[in-house]
Amino acid sequence: MKLFTLLFGLLALLATSVLAWDNEDHEIFDLVSELEASEGKGTTFYSWLDVPQTASTADIAKAYRKKSMVLHPDKNPGVKGIQERFARLGVISGILRNKEKRERYDFFYKNGVPTWRGTGYYYSRYRPGLGFVLTFLVAVTSLLQYMVQGMNYKRDLARIEHITGKAKAAAWGPKMIPLTGQRKVRVNLGEAHDEDGNVLDSKWIDMVVNGEEVYFLEPNGDQILIDSSTATPPAITRTWFISLNKSLAYKVIGKKTAEDKKEGGAAAPEEDDSLQVDQTSDDSASVTGSGSEKPRGPVPISKVGGKRRKAPKKRS
């Protein structure tokens, strides 16, 4: 939630800055960049015309006539870029002799030309193609999804540590002195409360603590290891664009890629069965699937990922 709030705030700030600049501002931005590139860093409209900022319109007109005589193409035959410099002089003189445009330039003259000039400015200047725009959007959305995966991974690790900590506390006692051997414990993952604070339900789960290892205990006696490997770390290969292309490749080719064969030899699962404990209230939790997708409700413990130990067979 905090991430989306931050993104919304950045987009709102960006939109405000974009709307602040109009076409006349964009013209000034271009002229400032071109003038500095041609005449040297730090050159301003006033310094190029050799007049102070307080110069009157008549003084600016006089300075323009004087400068135009020097830069006229007829007096500079064969000089590279003289046509552009002469044309630029006319545009700059026109801005400084126009009251509204001069006020706008004076604003940037005092405060500096902004580093970020708005998407409209860069689009009109560089005219990116459809391919560039689509690539940019894919990169941004994939990066955001990767960030969400990282947040979910950290949350999963914290919840795993919370669960294993409760199990160890139940097995070792309040002093948390590790004991040898296997101990079966019953852990309360919290109590669900309504808005008035009334207890709705307690969630007790059978677990086994064996040294430093903690297991979920299934009704059939199987034990599922719960540790950091249960959580799914973020991966670029699980972002939407790469996942979509891999899925399409599986359907078209009809077999796994060489990379997937190295990783496991089994077909890629459609959904991630690694552990998450989805907090339903301050004191309650339920086991759900993790990943970049939204949880779809409680999942039986038997579906939770992790190393599984079979229950020992009873001798007759």
C-alpha positions as CSV (number, residue, x, y, z in Angstrom):
1,M,0.0,0.0,0.0
2,K,2.8,2.4,0.9
3,L,4.5,1.6,-2.4
4,F,1.4,2.5,-4.5
5,T,0.9,5.6,-2.4
6,L,4.5,6.7,-3.1
7,L,4.2,5.9,-6.8
8,F,0.9,7.9,-7.0
9,G,2.6,10.8,-5.3
10,L,5.6,10.7,-7.8
11,L,3.2,10.6,-10.7
12,A,1.2,13.5,-9.4
13,L,4.4,15.5,-8.9
14,L,5.6,14.6,-12.4
15,A,2.2,15.6,-13.9
16,T,2.3,18.9,-12.1
17,S,5.8,19.7,-13.4
18,V,4.9,18.6,-16.9
19,L,1.8,20.9,-17.0
20,A,3.9,23.8,-15.7
21,W,5.8,24.2,-19.0
22,D,4.2,25.3,-22.2
23,N,5.4,25.5,-25.8
24,E,7.0,28.9,-25.2
25,D,9.0,27.5,-22.3
26,H,10.1,24.6,-24.5
27,E,11.4,27.1,-27.1
28,I,13.4,28.9,-24.4
29,F,14.8,25.6,-23.2
30,D,16.0,24.8,-26.7
31,L,17.5,28.2,-27.2
32,V,19.4,28.1,-23.9
33,S,20.9,24.7,-24.8
34,E,21.8,25.7,-28.3
35,L,23.3,29.0,-27.3
36,E,25.5,27.4,-24.7
37,A,26.5,24.7,-27.1
38,S,27.4,27.4,-29.7
39,E,28.8,30.3,-27.7
40,G,30.1,28.6,-24.5
41,K,28.8,27.3,-21.2
42,G,27.0,30.0,-19.2
43,T,26.2,32.3,-22.1
44,T,22.8,34.0,-21.6
45,F,20.6,36.0,-23.9
46,Y,21.8,39.2,-22.2
47,S,25.5,38.4,-22.2
48,W,25.4,37.4,-25.9
49,L,23.8,40.7,-26.8
50,D,26.2,42.5,-24.4
51,V,23.4,44.2,-22.5
52,P,22.4,44.1,-18.8
53,Q,19.2,42.4,-17.6
54,T,17.7,45.8,-16.9
55,A,18.2,46.9,-20.5
56,S,15.2,48.7,-22.1
57,T,13.6,47.5,-25.3
58,A,15.3,50.2,-27.2
59,D,18.7,49.2,-25.9
60,I,18.0,45.6,-26.9
61,A,17.0,46.6,-30.4
62,K,20.2,48.7,-30.7
63,A,22.3,45.8,-29.5
64,Y,20.6,43.4,-31.9
65,R,21.4,45.7,-34.9
66,K,25.0,45.9,-33.8
67,K,25.3,42.1,-33.3
68,S,23.5,41.3,-36.6
69,M,26.0,43.4,-38.5
70,V,28.8,41.2,-37.1
71,L,27.0,37.9,-37.6
72,H,25.4,38.6,-41.0
73,P,26.1,35.7,-43.4
74,D,27.1,38.1,-46.2
75,K,29.9,39.3,-44.1
76,N,31.0,35.8,-43.1
77,P,31.1,33.7,-46.3
78,G,32.0,30.1,-45.8
79,V,31.9,30.4,-41.9
80,K,30.5,27.2,-40.6
81,G,27.2,27.6,-38.6
82,I,26.9,31.3,-39.3
83,Q,23.4,30.9,-40.7
84,E,22.2,29.2,-37.5
85,R,23.8,31.8,-35.3
86,F,22.3,34.7,-37.2
87,A,18.8,33.1,-37.1
88,R,19.2,32.4,-33.4
89,L,20.1,36.0,-32.8
90,G,16.8,37.1,-34.3
91,V,14.7,34.7,-32.2
92,I,16.5,35.7,-29.0
93,S,16.1,39.4,-29.8
94,G,12.4,38.9,-30.4
95,I,11.9,37.1,-27.1
96,L,13.7,39.9,-25.2
97,R,11.6,42.6,-27.0
98,N,8.3,40.8,-26.1
99,K,7.2,41.7,-22.6
100,E,5.5,38.4,-21.7
101,K,8.2,36.2,-23.3
102,R,11.0,38.3,-21.6
103,E,9.3,37.8,-18.2
104,R,9.2,34.1,-18.8
105,Y,12.9,34.0,-19.8
106,D,13.8,36.2,-16.8
107,F,12.2,33.6,-14.5
108,F,14.6,30.9,-15.9
109,Y,17.4,33.4,-15.9
110,K,17.1,33.9,-12.2
111,N,16.1,30.4,-11.1
112,G,17.9,28.3,-13.7
113,V,16.5,26.1,-16.5
114,P,15.0,22.9,-14.9
115,T,16.8,19.6,-15.2
116,W,13.5,17.8,-15.9
117,R,11.7,19.6,-18.6
118,G,8.6,17.4,-18.9
119,T,7.7,14.5,-21.0
120,G,6.1,16.7,-23.6
121,Y,9.4,18.5,-24.2
122,Y,11.5,15.4,-24.6
123,Y,8.9,13.7,-26.7
124,S,8.7,16.7,-29.1
125,R,12.5,16.9,-29.2
126,Y,13.5,13.3,-29.6
127,R,10.2,11.8,-31.0
128,P,10.6,8.3,-29.6
129,G,9.0,5.5,-31.7
130,L,6.4,3.1,-30.7
131,G,9.0,0.4,-30.1
132,F,10.9,2.6,-27.7
133,V,7.7,3.5,-25.7
134,L,6.6,-0.1,-25.4
135,T,10.1,-1.2,-24.3
136,F,10.2,1.5,-21.7
137,L,6.8,0.5,-20.4
138,V,7.8,-3.1,-20.2
139,A,11.0,-2.3,-18.4
140,V,9.2,0.0,-15.8
141,T,6.3,-2.4,-15.1
142,S,8.7,-5.4,-14.8
143,L,11.0,-3.4,-12.4
144,L,8.0,-2.5,-10.3
145,Q,6.8,-6.1,-10.2
146,Y,10.3,-7.2,-9.2
147,M,10.3,-4.7,-6.3
148,V,6.9,-6.1,-5.1
149,Q,8.4,-9.6,-5.3
150,G,11.2,-8.4,-3.1
151,M,8.8,-6.8,-0.6
152,N,6.8,-10.0,-0.5
153,Y,9.9,-12.1,0.0
154,K,11.0,-10.0,3.0
155,R,7.5,-10.3,4.5
156,D,7.5,-14.1,4.0
157,L,10.9,-14.4,5.8
158,A,9.6,-12.3,8.7
159,R,6.5,-14.5,9.0
160,I,8.5,-17.7,8.8
161,E,10.7,-16.4,11.6
162,H,7.6,-15.5,13.6
163,I,6.1,-19.0,13.2
164,T,9.4,-20.9,13.9
165,G,10.0,-18.6,16.9
166,K,6.7,-19.5,18.4
167,A,7.3,-23.2,17.8
168,K,10.7,-23.1,19.4
169,A,9.4,-21.1,22.4
170,A,6.7,-23.8,22.9
171,A,9.3,-26.6,22.7
172,W,12.2,-24.9,24.6
173,G,10.4,-22.8,27.1
174,P,10.6,-19.0,27.8
175,K,14.4,-19.1,28.3
176,M,14.7,-20.4,24.7
177,I,17.4,-22.9,25.6
178,P,17.7,-25.4,22.7
179,L,16.9,-29.0,23.5
180,T,18.0,-32.1,21.7
181,G,15.6,-34.6,20.3
182,Q,12.2,-34.2,18.6
183,R,9.4,-32.4,20.4
184,K,5.8,-32.1,19.2
185,V,4.2,-28.8,20.1
186,R,0.8,-27.1,19.4
187,V,1.3,-23.5,18.4
188,N,-1.3,-20.8,18.4
189,L,-0.7,-18.5,15.5
190,G,-3.0,-15.9,17.0
191,E,-6.6,-15.1,17.6
192,A,-8.8,-13.4,15.1
193,H,-10.7,-10.4,16.6
194,D,-13.7,-8.4,15.3
195,E,-13.9,-4.6,15.3
196,D,-15.0,-4.6,19.0
197,G,-12.1,-6.7,20.1
198,N,-14.1,-9.9,20.6
199,V,-12.3,-13.2,20.0
200,L,-13.6,-14.9,16.9
201,D,-11.3,-17.8,16.4
202,S,-8.0,-19.3,17.5
203,K,-5.7,-20.9,15.0
204,W,-3.8,-23.8,16.5
205,I,-1.3,-25.8,14.4
206,D,0.6,-29.0,15.3
207,M,4.3,-28.6,14.8
208,V,7.5,-30.5,15.4
209,V,10.8,-29.0,16.7
210,N,13.8,-31.1,16.0
211,G,16.9,-29.3,17.1
212,E,17.0,-26.0,15.1
213,E,14.6,-27.3,12.5
214,V,10.8,-26.7,12.7
215,Y,8.2,-28.7,10.8
216,F,4.5,-28.5,10.2
217,L,2.8,-31.7,11.2
218,E,0.1,-33.0,8.9
219,P,-2.8,-35.2,10.1
220,N,-1.2,-38.2,8.3
221,G,2.0,-37.7,10.2
222,D,4.1,-36.2,7.4
223,Q,6.3,-33.3,8.4
224,I,7.0,-30.2,6.2
225,L,10.1,-28.3,6.9
226,I,9.6,-24.5,7.5
227,D,12.7,-22.4,6.9
228,S,13.9,-19.5,4.7
229,S,14.0,-21.8,1.6
230,T,10.2,-22.0,1.8
231,A,9.9,-18.3,0.8
232,T,10.2,-17.5,-2.9
233,P,13.0,-14.9,-3.6
234,P,12.5,-12.2,-6.2
235,A,13.5,-13.2,-9.8
236,I,13.5,-11.3,-13.0
237,T,12.4,-14.5,-14.8
238,R,9.1,-14.4,-12.8
239,T,8.2,-10.9,-14.0
240,W,5.1,-10.7,-16.2
241,F,6.8,-10.1,-19.6
242,I,9.4,-12.9,-19.3
243,S,6.8,-15.3,-17.8
244,L,4.4,-14.5,-20.6
245,N,7.0,-15.2,-23.3
246,K,8.1,-18.5,-21.5
247,S,4.5,-19.6,-21.4
248,L,4.0,-18.9,-25.1
249,A,7.2,-20.7,-25.9
250,Y,6.0,-23.8,-24.0
251,K,2.8,-23.8,-25.9
252,V,4.4,-23.3,-29.3
253,I,7.4,-25.5,-28.9
254,G,5.7,-28.1,-26.7
255,K,8.7,-28.7,-24.5
256,K,10.7,-27.1,-21.8
257,T,13.7,-24.9,-22.5
258,A,17.2,-26.1,-21.6
259,E,17.3,-23.8,-18.6
260,D,14.2,-25.3,-17.1
261,K,15.5,-28.8,-17.7
262,K,18.6,-28.0,-15.7
263,E,16.6,-26.4,-12.9
264,G,14.3,-29.4,-12.1
265,G,13.3,-31.5,-15.0
266,A,9.6,-31.1,-14.1
267,A,7.1,-28.9,-15.7
268,A,6.9,-25.4,-14.3
269,P,4.0,-25.2,-11.8
270,E,1.2,-22.9,-12.6
271,E,1.1,-21.4,-9.1
272,D,3.6,-20.9,-6.3
273,D,3.1,-23.1,-3.4
274,S,5.7,-21.6,-1.1
275,L,4.8,-20.4,2.4
276,Q,3.1,-17.2,3.3
277,V,1.2,-16.4,6.5
278,D,-1.4,-13.9,5.5
279,Q,-2.3,-11.6,8.5
280,T,-6.1,-11.4,8.8
281,S,-5.8,-9.2,11.9
282,D,-3.2,-8.0,14.4
283,D,-3.2,-11.4,16.2
284,S,-4.4,-13.9,13.6
285,A,-2.9,-15.5,10.5
286,S,-3.6,-18.0,7.8
287,V,-1.3,-20.0,5.4
288,T,-1.5,-18.8,1.8
289,G,0.5,-19.0,-1.4
290,S,3.1,-16.4,-2.1
291,G,4.4,-14.7,-5.2
292,S,3.6,-11.5,-7.0
293,E,-0.1,-12.5,-7.3
294,K,-2.7,-11.6,-4.8
295,P,-3.5,-14.3,-2.2
296,R,-6.7,-16.3,-3.0
297,G,-7.7,-17.3,0.4
298,P,-6.6,-19.9,3.0
299,V,-4.6,-22.9,1.6
300,P,-4.5,-26.2,3.4
301,I,-1.2,-26.9,5.2
302,S,-0.8,-29.9,3.0
303,K,-0.3,-27.6,0.0
304,V,2.5,-25.6,1.7
305,G,5.9,-26.0,0.0
306,G,8.9,-27.3,1.9
307,K,10.9,-30.5,2.5
308,R,8.5,-33.3,3.5
309,R,9.3,-36.1,5.9
310,K,7.1,-39.2,5.8
311,A,5.6,-40.5,9.1
312,P,7.4,-43.6,10.3
313,K,5.4,-46.8,9.8
314,K,4.1,-48.4,12.9
315,R,5.2,-52.0,13.5
316,S,2.4,-54.5,13.9
